[in-house]
Amino acid sequence: MHLLLYLASFLFVSQWHCTVVNGLVEGLYCGVENCYDVLGVTRESTKGEISKSYRNLARKFHPDVQGPDVTKEEAENNFRRIATAYEVLRDEASREDYDYMVDNPDEMWAHYYRYYRRRTAPNIDVRLILAVMITLVSGIQYYSWWERYDSAIKYLATVQKYRLAAMEIAKQEKMYGEPSKKIKDKAKDREEKEMIIRKVIEEKMDIRGGYAKPNWRDVLWVQLIISPYSLYCYLSWYMMWIYKFDILKEEYGVEEKLYLIKKYLNLSHMDYDALEDYTKEEYIELELWIKEKALEWKADKEEETKRELSQSSRYKAYRRYMKKGPGRMTFDDS
């Protein structure tokens, strides 16, 4: 039995040595051929010498210039050998891995790992791809915010109440020039007045929520850069909260009450910024910073909204439409 095991081990090792010749492994790089020998260069050859040798061999063994004595398959195999060897040796990192494999034939599995890791790795640095994607998202964010803000300003400039107020402020601050009596300048005068009205609205109107003036600090790139500082500030604030209100049992201030109201009512940062000051004061008077009262008030508001919807003719028409099925439309509103 021991003799059989010895013979099997000997045959296995012999077979393995047949596939690994001087550190060359079948299936890796140039196989059992030496890449330097394939290109007719040495390990001391420079990158320029390797490229020159490859160009000469490529012209000589290109399948299109082979004679009738060489089959198409043989010509393609020869050219593939040359191209593979050049692909291995032209890159410094790949050449370094290949030389290491030749010098260390016993590290077979490590050679497989290095070879396939390099072949399957992306050609472009993943960090560069992430940077480009974050830059695109940041640019789209900022552009869309400006578009919404600009549309809000344009809309407010068409509302008569805000328009008249802006014109009055412009007159008081003497932003209007003397009206021109020339007919050809009337269009220019109107354009200048519109620009002044828009400028006054931008300066005087406190636009909040989703249509607020964009801030470059809110874009994704900046948020990622300052995220360590933001995390530090949050942890410091949270520890201070626990110390003051959970351990020392201090009373909540106005800012703390508003924070709890925002939390219990599930208001987003944008929705909270859109709240008017008198609305926030009303919430404090209702003591919505107490969780039970906030949940009760929220449930009452939802019920009130449902009752208003149930009495709305447009909502009733929508319910009838959905009941009959989206595939069939009707104009019967009785």
C-alpha positions as CSV (number, residue, x, y, z in Angstrom):
1,M,0.0,0.0,0.0
2,H,2.8,2.4,0.9
3,L,4.5,1.5,-2.3
4,L,1.4,2.4,-4.3
5,L,1.1,5.8,-2.6
6,Y,4.7,6.5,-3.3
7,L,4.3,5.7,-7.0
8,A,1.1,7.8,-7.2
9,S,2.9,10.7,-5.6
10,F,5.9,10.3,-7.9
11,L,3.7,10.3,-11.0
12,F,1.8,13.4,-9.8
13,V,5.0,15.3,-9.1
14,S,6.4,14.2,-12.4
15,Q,3.3,15.3,-14.3
16,W,3.3,18.6,-12.5
17,H,7.0,19.2,-13.4
18,C,6.1,18.5,-17.0
19,T,3.6,21.4,-16.9
20,V,5.9,23.6,-14.9
21,V,9.2,24.1,-16.8
22,N,11.6,26.6,-15.3
23,G,8.7,28.4,-13.7
24,L,6.6,28.4,-16.8
25,V,3.0,27.3,-16.3
26,E,0.6,26.2,-19.0
27,G,-2.3,28.6,-19.3
28,L,-0.4,31.6,-17.8
29,Y,1.2,34.4,-19.8
30,C,3.0,32.6,-22.7
31,G,2.4,29.1,-21.4
32,V,5.4,26.8,-21.3
33,E,7.3,29.1,-23.7
34,N,9.4,32.0,-22.5
35,C,8.0,35.4,-23.5
36,Y,11.5,36.8,-23.9
37,D,12.4,33.9,-26.3
38,V,9.2,34.4,-28.3
39,L,10.1,38.0,-29.0
40,G,13.9,37.3,-29.4
41,V,14.9,39.6,-26.5
42,T,16.4,39.1,-23.0
43,R,15.4,40.1,-19.5
44,E,17.8,43.0,-19.7
45,S,16.1,44.4,-22.9
46,T,14.6,47.8,-22.6
47,K,11.0,48.7,-23.3
48,G,12.0,50.3,-26.6
49,E,13.9,47.2,-27.7
50,I,10.9,45.0,-26.9
51,S,8.6,47.2,-28.9
52,K,11.0,47.3,-31.8
53,S,11.3,43.5,-31.8
54,Y,7.6,43.1,-31.7
55,R,7.0,45.4,-34.7
56,N,9.5,43.5,-36.7
57,L,8.1,40.1,-35.9
58,A,4.5,41.3,-36.4
59,R,5.3,42.5,-39.9
60,K,7.1,39.2,-40.6
61,F,4.5,36.8,-39.2
62,H,1.3,38.6,-39.9
63,P,-1.3,36.2,-41.4
64,D,-1.8,38.4,-44.4
65,V,1.8,38.1,-45.6
66,Q,2.3,34.4,-45.0
67,G,2.9,32.2,-48.1
68,P,0.8,29.3,-49.2
69,D,3.0,26.8,-47.3
70,V,1.6,28.1,-44.0
71,T,-2.0,27.3,-43.1
72,K,-4.2,30.1,-41.9
73,E,-4.6,28.5,-38.5
74,E,-0.8,28.1,-38.1
75,A,-0.2,31.7,-39.1
76,E,-2.8,33.0,-36.7
77,N,-1.3,30.9,-33.8
78,N,2.2,32.3,-34.5
79,F,0.9,35.8,-34.6
80,R,-1.1,35.2,-31.4
81,R,2.1,34.0,-29.6
82,I,3.9,37.1,-30.6
83,A,1.1,39.4,-29.6
84,T,0.6,37.6,-26.2
85,A,4.3,37.9,-25.4
86,Y,4.3,41.6,-26.2
87,E,1.2,42.2,-24.1
88,V,3.0,40.6,-21.1
89,L,6.3,42.4,-21.5
90,R,5.2,45.9,-22.6
91,D,3.6,46.7,-19.2
92,E,6.0,47.1,-16.4
93,A,3.7,45.7,-13.7
94,S,2.8,42.7,-15.9
95,R,6.5,42.1,-16.8
96,E,7.4,42.3,-13.1
97,D,4.8,39.6,-12.2
98,Y,6.1,37.4,-15.1
99,D,9.7,37.7,-13.9
100,Y,8.6,36.8,-10.4
101,M,6.8,33.7,-11.7
102,V,9.9,32.6,-13.6
103,D,12.1,33.1,-10.5
104,N,9.7,31.5,-8.0
105,P,8.2,28.4,-9.7
106,D,7.0,26.9,-6.4
107,E,4.4,29.6,-5.7
108,M,2.0,28.2,-8.3
109,W,-1.3,29.4,-6.7
110,A,0.1,32.9,-6.1
111,H,1.0,33.1,-9.8
112,Y,-2.5,32.2,-10.8
113,Y,-3.9,34.8,-8.4
114,R,-1.6,37.6,-9.8
115,Y,-2.3,36.7,-13.4
116,Y,-6.1,36.5,-13.2
117,R,-6.4,39.5,-10.8
118,R,-4.6,41.7,-13.4
119,R,-6.6,40.3,-16.3
120,T,-10.0,40.8,-14.6
121,A,-9.2,44.2,-13.0
122,P,-10.8,47.2,-14.8
123,N,-8.5,49.2,-17.0
124,I,-9.7,52.5,-15.5
125,D,-9.1,53.4,-11.9
126,V,-12.3,52.9,-9.9
127,R,-11.5,56.0,-7.9
128,L,-11.5,58.0,-11.1
129,I,-14.9,56.6,-12.0
130,L,-16.3,57.4,-8.6
131,A,-14.9,60.9,-8.8
132,V,-16.5,61.5,-12.2
133,M,-19.9,60.1,-11.1
134,I,-19.9,62.3,-7.9
135,T,-19.0,65.3,-9.9
136,L,-21.8,64.7,-12.4
137,V,-24.3,64.2,-9.6
138,S,-23.1,67.3,-7.8
139,G,-23.5,69.3,-11.1
140,I,-27.0,68.0,-11.8
141,Q,-28.0,68.8,-8.2
142,Y,-26.8,72.4,-8.3
143,Y,-28.3,73.0,-11.8
144,S,-31.7,71.6,-10.8
145,W,-31.7,73.7,-7.7
146,W,-31.0,76.8,-9.7
147,E,-33.7,75.9,-12.2
148,R,-36.3,75.5,-9.4
149,Y,-35.2,78.8,-7.7
150,D,-35.3,80.7,-11.0
151,S,-38.8,79.3,-11.8
152,A,-40.0,80.4,-8.4
153,I,-38.7,83.9,-8.9
154,K,-40.3,84.1,-12.4
155,Y,-43.6,83.0,-10.9
156,L,-43.5,85.5,-8.1
157,A,-42.8,88.3,-10.6
158,T,-46.1,87.5,-12.3
159,V,-48.1,87.6,-9.0
160,Q,-49.7,91.1,-8.9
161,K,-49.3,91.4,-5.1
162,Y,-45.6,90.8,-5.1
163,R,-45.1,92.7,-8.3
164,L,-46.7,95.9,-6.9
165,A,-44.7,95.5,-3.7
166,A,-41.5,95.1,-5.6
167,M,-42.3,98.2,-7.8
168,E,-43.0,100.2,-4.7
169,I,-39.7,99.2,-3.1
170,A,-37.8,100.0,-6.3
171,K,-39.4,103.5,-6.4
172,Q,-38.6,104.2,-2.8
173,E,-35.0,103.1,-3.2
174,K,-34.8,105.1,-6.5
175,M,-33.9,102.0,-8.6
176,Y,-35.9,103.2,-11.5
177,G,-34.3,105.6,-13.9
178,E,-36.1,108.4,-15.7
179,P,-38.4,106.9,-18.4
180,S,-37.2,107.5,-21.9
181,K,-39.6,109.4,-24.2
182,K,-38.2,107.7,-27.3
183,I,-40.3,105.0,-28.8
184,K,-37.4,102.8,-29.7
185,D,-36.3,102.7,-26.0
186,K,-39.6,101.6,-24.6
187,A,-38.9,97.9,-25.0
188,K,-35.5,98.4,-23.3
189,D,-37.1,100.3,-20.5
190,R,-39.7,97.5,-19.9
191,E,-36.9,94.9,-19.9
192,E,-34.9,97.0,-17.3
193,K,-37.9,97.3,-15.1
194,E,-38.5,93.6,-15.2
195,M,-34.9,92.9,-14.2
196,I,-35.3,95.4,-11.3
197,I,-38.5,93.8,-10.1
198,R,-36.9,90.3,-10.2
199,K,-33.9,91.7,-8.3
200,V,-36.1,93.2,-5.6
201,I,-38.0,89.9,-5.3
202,E,-34.8,87.9,-5.0
203,E,-33.5,90.2,-2.3
204,K,-36.7,90.7,-0.3
205,M,-38.5,87.4,-0.6
206,D,-37.7,84.6,1.8
207,I,-38.2,81.6,-0.4
208,R,-38.0,78.4,1.6
209,G,-38.3,74.6,1.0
210,G,-37.6,73.0,-2.3
211,Y,-37.5,76.3,-4.2
212,A,-35.0,78.1,-1.9
213,K,-31.9,79.7,-3.2
214,P,-29.3,76.9,-3.7
215,N,-26.3,76.7,-1.5
216,W,-23.0,75.2,-2.8
217,R,-22.4,73.7,0.6
218,D,-25.3,71.3,0.1
219,V,-24.0,69.6,-3.0
220,L,-22.8,66.0,-2.8
221,W,-19.1,66.7,-3.2
222,V,-19.0,69.2,-0.4
223,Q,-21.1,67.0,1.9
224,L,-18.7,64.1,1.4
225,I,-15.6,66.3,2.0
226,I,-17.0,67.7,5.3
227,S,-18.7,64.4,6.3
228,P,-16.0,63.7,9.0
229,Y,-16.6,67.1,10.5
230,S,-20.3,66.7,10.3
231,L,-20.1,63.3,12.0
232,Y,-18.0,64.8,14.8
233,C,-20.5,67.6,15.3
234,Y,-23.4,65.2,15.4
235,L,-21.7,62.9,17.9
236,S,-20.8,65.9,20.1
237,W,-24.3,67.2,19.9
238,Y,-25.8,63.8,20.7
239,M,-23.6,63.3,23.7
240,M,-24.4,66.7,25.0
241,W,-28.1,66.0,24.5
242,I,-27.9,62.8,26.6
243,Y,-25.9,64.6,29.3
244,K,-28.2,67.7,29.6
245,F,-31.6,66.2,29.1
246,D,-31.3,62.5,30.0
247,I,-28.8,62.7,32.9
248,L,-29.3,66.2,34.3
249,K,-33.0,66.3,33.3
250,E,-32.8,69.9,32.1
251,E,-35.8,71.5,30.4
252,Y,-35.9,71.8,26.7
253,G,-35.2,75.1,25.0
254,V,-36.9,76.5,21.9
255,E,-34.4,74.9,19.5
256,E,-34.6,71.5,21.2
257,K,-38.4,71.7,21.1
258,L,-38.4,72.5,17.4
259,Y,-36.0,69.6,16.8
260,L,-38.3,67.2,18.6
261,I,-41.3,68.5,16.7
262,K,-39.5,68.0,13.4
263,K,-38.6,64.4,14.5
264,Y,-42.1,63.4,15.8
265,L,-43.9,64.9,12.8
266,N,-41.5,63.2,10.4
267,L,-40.7,66.5,8.6
268,S,-37.9,66.5,6.1
269,H,-35.2,69.1,6.3
270,M,-36.8,70.8,3.2
271,D,-40.3,70.7,4.7
272,Y,-39.1,72.1,8.0
273,D,-37.3,75.0,6.3
274,A,-40.5,75.8,4.5
275,L,-42.5,76.3,7.7
276,E,-43.3,79.9,8.6
277,D,-42.2,81.3,12.0
278,Y,-45.8,81.6,13.2
279,T,-46.4,78.0,12.3
280,K,-43.5,76.9,14.4
281,E,-44.8,79.1,17.3
282,E,-48.2,77.4,17.0
283,Y,-46.6,74.0,17.2
284,I,-44.7,75.0,20.3
285,E,-48.0,76.3,21.9
286,L,-49.6,73.0,21.1
287,E,-46.7,71.2,22.8
288,L,-46.0,69.0,19.9
289,W,-42.5,68.5,21.2
290,I,-44.2,65.9,23.5
291,K,-44.3,62.7,21.5
292,E,-47.9,61.6,22.5
293,K,-49.3,65.0,21.6
294,A,-47.4,65.2,18.3
295,L,-48.7,61.7,17.2
296,E,-52.3,62.6,18.3
297,W,-52.2,65.9,16.4
298,K,-50.7,64.2,13.3
299,A,-53.5,61.6,13.4
300,D,-56.2,64.3,13.7
301,K,-54.7,66.1,10.7
302,E,-54.7,63.0,8.6
303,E,-58.4,62.4,9.5
304,E,-59.2,66.0,8.7
305,T,-57.5,65.6,5.3
306,K,-59.4,62.4,4.6
307,R,-62.7,64.2,5.4
308,E,-61.8,67.1,3.1
309,L,-60.9,64.7,0.3
310,S,-64.1,62.7,0.8
311,Q,-66.2,65.9,0.3
312,S,-64.2,67.0,-2.8
313,S,-66.1,66.4,-6.1
314,R,-62.8,66.0,-7.9
315,Y,-61.7,63.3,-5.5
316,K,-65.1,61.5,-5.8
317,A,-64.7,61.5,-9.6
318,Y,-61.2,60.0,-9.2
319,R,-62.6,57.3,-6.8
320,R,-65.3,56.4,-9.4
321,Y,-62.7,56.3,-12.1
322,M,-60.5,53.9,-10.1
323,K,-63.5,51.8,-9.1
324,K,-64.5,51.2,-12.7
325,G,-60.9,50.5,-13.7
326,P,-58.2,52.6,-15.2
327,G,-58.8,50.9,-18.6
328,R,-62.2,52.5,-19.0
329,M,-62.8,56.2,-18.9
330,T,-66.2,58.0,-18.3
331,F,-67.3,61.6,-18.3
332,D,-70.4,60.8,-16.1
333,D,-70.0,63.0,-13.0
334,S,-73.4,62.4,-11.5
